[in-house]
Amino acid sequence: MPSRDETQSFKYIQIQGELFEAVQNARIFKDSKTFPDSYPIENGDLICQRYQQEKQQTSFNLRRFVLENFVCEGHFSGMRAHIRTMWSQLYRETQTVPKYSTLISLSNPYVVPGGRFREIYYWDSYFTFLGLVVSGHVDWIEQMVANFAQLIDEYGHIPNGNRVYYLSRSQPPFFCCMLQLLREQEEQQREQQRNVSAISQYLPQLQAEYRYWMAGQNELTEHNKDIQRVVRLDAGEVLNRYWDEENIPRQESYREDISTYIDASNKRREHLYRNIRAAAESGWDFSSRWLTSWDLSSIRTTEIIPVELNCLVYNMELYLAKYSTKLSEREFYQKNAAVRRNVLWKYCWDEDEGWFCDYCWTESRRSNVLSLAGMFPLFFHLVEYAQAKRVVQRIEKDF
């Protein structure tokens, strides 16, 4: 319990200040004692800053703001308040990793998904970042981006998660999107003299990640069409797929994978574990996109050219072209992005369906499974207006 002297330095925003007066004068609660008895869900200064920003908006609702930012006895505080209180439970301080632990040590604090997932996960973290922006934790995003850069420096890629048994695969390459998101926050904070671009700062790591996804490209031939995460298509074009360096049961799902292997046909068993692991790299584990039937043993992830993966690599190429310091590098990435755009249209746009579909490269045909991966070309501005209109119509009709 704080001493009397210590409490004098505390800022009790529920009993003094502009926000306090606004709440009481607006008669938010029937009992004037309710608000003074409440407590803020986080640092009072942050809530006051948020109040000053949001009160200028025409849609601002003072009651909703209070219930989202304070725990008031007898009143449900709302989903936003619940989420904000959850961040502290999911936040992990940098800690010494026990000897022989499978956990990979990171230099900065990070946010985990929770439950049985007690480590960071690569593409999940981008969506976590979107929530952290809303909750005012941009500094946490900076810490986690630094962790991902550390992983690239140490391993040449960002693994599925920071466990040693995840090192054989990555996940959808959202590192560039993370840097873009951080740069957007920098643009909004220029008045605070933050002029270092996140993308420029981590350009070497972004280039390294691109090399990881394109490894083996120069070794592809007409008779050797697939190497790791790159595939040579019918006319010599190159696109990406998901892959895993290992062809063994996943350590974290060992019994389940063994069971799937027992149920698989002899034809599927040879590459079954790699295809399961590749689906784990996709983050869409386990989607019907990767299956030939409703049986998991029919999985064939490595035989599929995924729409969203190639959109993400395209986005990398665009930003590497924009921020690379050497003219030859800029031209290299610009050319690759332009080629990839055209190849995606050629192989993945289905005019009859009005949708971007995955491509089954082993059968030289588009997949007949329509999934929300077909929305990625819109997010990354890979479509013409007419295509976008068709996609919107399909969304409304079937999704």
C-alpha positions as CSV (number, residue, x, y, z in Angstrom):
1,M,0.0,0.0,0.0
2,P,1.5,3.4,-0.9
3,S,2.3,5.8,1.8
4,R,0.5,9.1,2.3
5,D,3.5,11.0,0.7
6,E,3.6,8.6,-2.3
7,T,-0.1,9.0,-3.0
8,Q,0.3,12.7,-3.3
9,S,2.3,12.2,-6.5
10,F,-0.3,9.9,-8.1
11,K,-2.6,11.2,-10.8
12,Y,-6.1,10.1,-9.9
13,I,-7.9,11.1,-13.1
14,Q,-11.2,9.8,-11.8
15,I,-11.3,12.4,-9.1
16,Q,-9.7,15.5,-10.7
17,G,-9.0,17.1,-14.0
18,E,-10.9,17.9,-17.2
19,L,-12.1,14.4,-17.8
20,F,-13.4,14.0,-14.3
21,E,-15.4,17.2,-14.5
22,A,-16.8,16.3,-17.9
23,V,-18.0,12.9,-16.6
24,Q,-19.6,14.4,-13.5
25,N,-21.3,17.3,-15.3
26,A,-22.7,15.0,-18.0
27,R,-24.2,12.8,-15.3
28,I,-22.8,9.7,-16.9
29,F,-23.8,7.7,-13.8
30,K,-26.8,8.2,-11.5
31,D,-24.6,8.1,-8.5
32,S,-21.8,10.7,-8.5
33,K,-19.7,8.4,-6.3
34,T,-19.5,5.7,-9.1
35,F,-16.8,7.4,-11.2
36,P,-14.5,8.4,-8.2
37,D,-14.7,4.7,-7.1
38,S,-13.7,3.4,-10.5
39,Y,-10.1,2.7,-11.6
40,P,-8.4,3.2,-15.0
41,I,-7.4,0.2,-17.0
42,E,-3.9,1.7,-17.7
43,N,-1.7,4.7,-17.2
44,G,-3.9,7.7,-16.6
45,D,-1.7,10.0,-18.8
46,L,-2.4,7.7,-21.7
47,I,-6.1,7.8,-21.1
48,C,-6.0,11.6,-20.9
49,Q,-4.1,11.8,-24.1
50,R,-6.6,9.6,-25.8
51,Y,-9.5,11.7,-24.4
52,Q,-8.0,14.9,-25.8
53,Q,-7.7,13.2,-29.3
54,E,-11.0,11.5,-29.4
55,K,-13.2,14.2,-27.9
56,Q,-12.6,16.3,-31.1
57,Q,-14.3,13.6,-33.2
58,T,-18.0,14.1,-34.1
59,S,-18.7,10.5,-33.2
60,F,-17.2,10.8,-29.7
61,N,-19.4,9.3,-27.0
62,L,-18.2,10.2,-23.5
63,R,-20.1,7.4,-21.7
64,R,-18.7,4.8,-24.1
65,F,-15.2,6.3,-23.6
66,V,-15.5,6.0,-19.9
67,L,-16.7,2.4,-19.9
68,E,-13.9,1.4,-22.3
69,N,-11.2,3.0,-20.2
70,F,-12.3,2.5,-16.6
71,V,-13.5,-0.4,-14.5
72,C,-16.7,0.8,-12.9
73,E,-18.4,-1.3,-10.3
74,G,-21.8,-2.5,-11.5
75,H,-21.0,-1.5,-15.1
76,F,-19.7,-3.7,-17.9
77,S,-16.6,-2.0,-19.2
78,G,-16.8,-3.2,-22.8
79,M,-14.8,-5.3,-25.2
80,R,-12.1,-2.6,-25.8
81,A,-11.4,-2.3,-22.1
82,H,-11.2,-6.0,-21.8
83,I,-8.7,-6.2,-24.6
84,R,-6.6,-3.4,-23.1
85,T,-6.4,-5.2,-19.8
86,M,-5.4,-8.5,-21.6
87,W,-2.2,-6.9,-23.2
88,S,-0.4,-6.9,-19.8
89,Q,-1.2,-10.6,-19.4
90,L,0.2,-11.5,-22.8
91,Y,3.2,-9.2,-22.5
92,R,6.5,-11.1,-21.8
93,E,9.5,-9.3,-20.4
94,T,12.9,-10.3,-21.7
95,Q,14.1,-13.2,-19.6
96,T,16.9,-15.6,-19.4
97,V,16.0,-18.8,-21.2
98,P,16.7,-21.9,-19.1
99,K,19.6,-24.1,-20.2
100,Y,18.4,-26.8,-22.7
101,S,15.0,-25.1,-23.2
102,T,13.6,-25.1,-26.7
103,L,12.7,-21.4,-26.4
104,I,14.9,-19.1,-28.5
105,S,16.0,-16.1,-26.5
106,L,15.0,-12.6,-27.7
107,S,16.5,-9.3,-26.8
108,N,13.3,-7.4,-26.3
109,P,9.9,-7.9,-24.6
110,Y,7.1,-9.4,-26.8
111,V,3.4,-10.3,-26.9
112,V,2.3,-13.9,-27.1
113,P,-1.0,-15.3,-28.3
114,G,-1.8,-16.9,-25.0
115,G,-3.0,-20.2,-23.7
116,R,-0.7,-23.0,-24.9
117,F,1.0,-20.6,-27.2
118,R,3.7,-19.2,-24.9
119,E,6.1,-17.9,-27.6
120,I,5.7,-15.4,-30.4
121,Y,4.3,-16.5,-33.8
122,Y,5.4,-14.7,-36.9
123,W,2.4,-13.7,-39.0
124,D,0.0,-13.7,-36.0
125,S,2.1,-10.8,-34.7
126,Y,1.2,-8.5,-37.5
127,F,-2.5,-8.7,-36.5
128,T,-1.4,-8.2,-32.9
129,F,0.3,-5.1,-34.0
130,L,-2.9,-3.7,-35.4
131,G,-4.4,-4.0,-32.0
132,L,-1.4,-2.6,-30.3
133,V,-1.7,0.5,-32.5
134,V,-5.3,1.1,-31.4
135,S,-4.3,0.5,-27.7
136,G,-1.4,3.0,-27.9
137,H,1.5,0.5,-27.6
138,V,3.6,1.5,-30.6
139,D,6.7,1.0,-28.4
140,W,5.9,-2.6,-28.0
141,I,5.7,-2.9,-31.8
142,E,9.2,-1.4,-32.1
143,Q,10.5,-4.0,-29.6
144,M,8.9,-6.9,-31.4
145,V,10.1,-5.7,-34.9
146,A,13.6,-5.5,-33.4
147,N,13.2,-9.2,-32.2
148,F,12.2,-10.3,-35.7
149,A,15.2,-8.5,-37.1
150,Q,17.4,-10.3,-34.6
151,L,15.9,-13.7,-35.7
152,I,16.7,-12.8,-39.4
153,D,20.3,-11.9,-38.4
154,E,20.7,-15.1,-36.5
155,Y,18.9,-17.6,-38.7
156,G,18.4,-15.9,-42.1
157,H,14.7,-15.9,-41.7
158,I,11.9,-15.4,-39.2
159,P,10.9,-18.9,-37.9
160,N,7.3,-20.0,-37.4
161,G,7.8,-19.1,-33.7
162,N,10.8,-18.6,-31.3
163,R,11.2,-22.3,-30.6
164,V,14.1,-24.4,-32.0
165,Y,11.7,-26.9,-33.4
166,Y,10.2,-24.1,-35.6
167,L,13.5,-23.2,-37.3
168,S,12.8,-25.4,-40.4
169,R,10.0,-23.2,-41.6
170,S,8.8,-19.6,-41.5
171,Q,5.3,-18.2,-41.9
172,P,3.6,-15.8,-44.4
173,P,6.3,-13.0,-44.8
174,F,4.6,-10.1,-43.1
175,F,7.9,-8.4,-41.9
176,C,7.6,-5.8,-44.7
177,C,4.0,-5.1,-43.7
178,M,5.1,-4.7,-40.1
179,L,7.7,-2.1,-41.2
180,Q,5.1,-0.3,-43.2
181,L,2.8,-0.2,-40.2
182,L,5.6,1.2,-38.1
183,R,6.5,3.7,-40.7
184,E,2.9,5.0,-40.7
185,Q,3.2,5.5,-37.0
186,E,6.4,7.4,-37.6
187,E,4.7,9.7,-40.1
188,Q,2.1,10.6,-37.5
189,Q,4.8,11.3,-34.9
190,R,7.1,13.5,-37.0
191,E,6.4,16.4,-34.7
192,Q,8.2,14.4,-32.1
193,Q,11.4,14.4,-34.2
194,R,11.3,10.7,-35.0
195,N,12.9,10.8,-38.5
196,V,14.5,7.4,-38.8
197,S,12.5,5.2,-41.2
198,A,11.8,1.7,-40.0
199,I,12.1,0.4,-43.5
200,S,15.5,2.0,-44.1
201,Q,16.6,0.9,-40.6
202,Y,15.8,-2.8,-41.3
203,L,16.5,-2.9,-45.0
204,P,19.3,-5.5,-44.7
205,Q,17.0,-7.8,-42.8
206,L,14.2,-7.3,-45.4
207,Q,16.7,-8.2,-48.1
208,A,17.8,-11.3,-46.2
209,E,14.2,-12.4,-45.9
210,Y,13.6,-12.0,-49.6
211,R,16.7,-14.1,-50.3
212,Y,15.3,-16.8,-48.0
213,W,12.0,-17.0,-49.9
214,M,13.8,-16.9,-53.3
215,A,16.6,-19.4,-52.4
216,G,17.3,-21.8,-55.3
217,Q,15.7,-19.7,-58.0
218,N,18.8,-19.7,-60.2
219,E,19.0,-23.5,-60.0
220,L,15.5,-24.2,-61.4
221,T,15.4,-25.8,-64.8
222,E,12.9,-27.4,-67.1
223,H,13.6,-30.7,-65.6
224,N,14.1,-29.5,-62.0
225,K,11.1,-27.3,-61.4
226,D,10.9,-27.0,-57.7
227,I,13.5,-26.2,-55.0
228,Q,12.5,-25.3,-51.5
229,R,10.1,-22.3,-51.7
230,V,10.4,-21.5,-55.5
231,V,8.7,-23.2,-58.4
232,R,9.3,-22.9,-62.1
233,L,6.1,-22.8,-64.1
234,D,5.1,-23.8,-67.6
235,A,6.7,-20.9,-69.5
236,G,9.7,-20.5,-67.2
237,E,8.1,-18.1,-64.7
238,V,8.9,-18.4,-61.0
239,L,6.5,-18.1,-58.1
240,N,6.6,-19.1,-54.5
241,R,5.1,-21.9,-52.4
242,Y,5.2,-23.0,-48.8
243,W,7.8,-25.5,-47.7
244,D,9.6,-27.0,-44.7
245,E,13.2,-28.2,-44.5
246,E,12.1,-31.3,-42.5
247,N,10.0,-34.3,-43.6
248,I,9.3,-35.8,-40.2
249,P,6.4,-35.5,-37.7
250,R,6.0,-32.1,-36.1
251,Q,7.4,-32.2,-32.6
252,E,4.6,-30.2,-31.2
253,S,1.9,-32.4,-32.9
254,Y,3.8,-35.7,-33.0
255,R,1.0,-38.2,-32.2
256,E,-1.5,-36.4,-34.5
257,D,1.0,-36.5,-37.4
258,I,1.8,-40.2,-36.9
259,S,-1.9,-40.9,-36.9
260,T,-2.4,-39.0,-40.2
261,Y,0.5,-41.0,-41.7
262,I,-1.1,-44.3,-40.8
263,D,-4.3,-43.2,-42.5
264,A,-2.5,-42.0,-45.7
265,S,-2.2,-43.9,-48.9
266,N,1.2,-45.2,-49.8
267,K,1.4,-42.6,-52.6
268,R,1.0,-39.7,-50.1
269,R,3.2,-41.0,-47.4
270,E,6.5,-40.1,-49.0
271,H,6.0,-36.4,-48.6
272,L,3.2,-36.3,-46.1
273,Y,5.1,-34.8,-43.2
274,R,6.6,-32.1,-45.3
275,N,3.2,-31.2,-46.7
276,I,1.7,-31.0,-43.2
277,R,4.7,-28.8,-42.1
278,A,4.3,-26.6,-45.2
279,A,0.7,-26.0,-44.3
280,A,1.9,-25.0,-40.8
281,E,4.2,-22.5,-42.5
282,S,1.2,-21.1,-44.4
283,G,-0.6,-20.3,-41.2
284,W,-3.7,-21.8,-42.8
285,D,-3.4,-25.1,-41.0
286,F,-5.4,-26.9,-42.0
287,S,-7.4,-25.5,-44.9
288,S,-9.2,-27.3,-47.6
289,R,-7.0,-25.3,-50.0
290,W,-4.3,-27.9,-49.4
291,L,-6.4,-31.0,-49.6
292,T,-7.7,-33.2,-52.4
293,S,-10.5,-34.6,-50.1
294,W,-11.8,-33.9,-46.7
295,D,-9.2,-36.3,-45.3
296,L,-6.0,-34.6,-43.9
297,S,-3.9,-37.4,-45.3
298,S,-4.7,-36.0,-48.8
299,I,-2.7,-32.9,-48.0
300,R,-0.4,-31.5,-50.8
301,T,0.6,-28.1,-49.7
302,T,3.9,-28.1,-51.7
303,E,2.0,-28.7,-54.9
304,I,0.1,-25.4,-54.6
305,I,1.1,-21.9,-55.6
306,P,-0.7,-19.8,-52.9
307,V,-2.2,-16.4,-53.9
308,E,-1.5,-14.6,-50.6
309,L,2.1,-15.7,-50.3
310,N,3.0,-14.3,-53.7
311,C,1.2,-11.1,-52.9
312,L,3.3,-10.7,-49.8
313,V,6.5,-11.4,-51.8
314,Y,5.3,-8.9,-54.4
315,N,4.9,-6.3,-51.6
316,M,8.4,-7.1,-50.5
317,E,9.8,-6.5,-54.0
318,L,8.0,-3.1,-54.3
319,Y,9.4,-1.8,-51.0
320,L,12.9,-3.2,-51.7
321,A,12.8,-1.4,-55.0
322,K,11.7,1.8,-53.3
323,Y,14.2,1.8,-50.4
324,S,17.3,0.1,-51.9
325,T,20.2,2.5,-52.1
326,K,21.8,1.0,-55.3
327,L,20.3,1.7,-58.7
328,S,21.0,-1.9,-59.9
329,E,19.1,-3.3,-56.9
330,R,16.2,-1.0,-57.4
331,E,15.9,-2.0,-61.0
332,F,16.2,-5.7,-60.0
333,Y,13.3,-5.6,-57.6
334,Q,11.2,-3.4,-59.8
335,K,11.5,-5.9,-62.6
336,N,10.8,-8.8,-60.4
337,A,7.6,-7.1,-59.0
338,A,6.3,-6.3,-62.5
339,V,6.9,-9.9,-63.6
340,R,5.3,-11.4,-60.6
341,R,2.2,-9.1,-61.0
342,N,1.7,-10.3,-64.6
343,V,2.4,-14.0,-63.7
344,L,-0.2,-13.8,-60.9
345,W,-2.8,-12.5,-63.3
346,K,-1.9,-15.2,-65.8
347,Y,-2.0,-18.2,-63.4
348,C,-4.3,-17.2,-60.6
349,W,-7.0,-14.9,-62.0
350,D,-10.1,-17.0,-62.9
351,E,-12.2,-15.0,-65.3
352,D,-15.1,-17.5,-65.1
353,E,-15.1,-17.5,-61.3
354,G,-14.3,-13.7,-60.9
355,W,-11.8,-14.7,-58.3
356,F,-8.0,-15.1,-57.6
357,C,-7.4,-18.8,-57.0
358,D,-4.4,-20.8,-56.0
359,Y,-2.5,-22.6,-58.8
360,C,-1.8,-26.4,-58.7
361,W,1.5,-26.4,-60.5
362,T,1.9,-30.2,-60.6
363,E,-1.4,-30.4,-62.6
364,S,-1.0,-27.1,-64.5
365,R,-4.4,-25.8,-63.5
366,R,-6.1,-23.4,-61.1
367,S,-7.5,-24.8,-57.9
368,N,-11.3,-25.1,-57.7
369,V,-11.2,-24.1,-54.0
370,L,-12.3,-20.5,-53.5
371,S,-10.8,-19.0,-50.3
372,L,-10.3,-15.6,-48.8
373,A,-6.7,-15.7,-49.9
374,G,-8.3,-14.3,-53.1
375,M,-8.7,-11.0,-51.3
376,F,-5.0,-10.4,-50.9
377,P,-4.5,-9.0,-54.5
378,L,-6.9,-6.2,-53.5
379,F,-5.1,-5.4,-50.3
380,F,-1.8,-5.1,-52.2
381,H,-3.3,-3.2,-55.2
382,L,-2.6,-6.0,-57.7
383,V,-5.9,-5.7,-59.5
384,E,-7.6,-3.6,-62.1
385,Y,-10.9,-1.9,-61.3
386,A,-12.9,-4.5,-63.3
387,Q,-11.3,-7.4,-61.4
388,A,-11.9,-5.7,-58.1
389,K,-15.6,-5.2,-59.0
390,R,-15.9,-8.9,-59.8
391,V,-14.3,-9.9,-56.5
392,V,-16.6,-7.7,-54.5
393,Q,-19.6,-9.3,-56.3
394,R,-18.3,-12.7,-55.4
395,I,-17.7,-11.8,-51.8
396,E,-21.3,-10.6,-51.5
397,K,-22.7,-13.7,-53.2
398,D,-20.6,-16.6,-51.7
399,F,-18.8,-15.4,-48.6
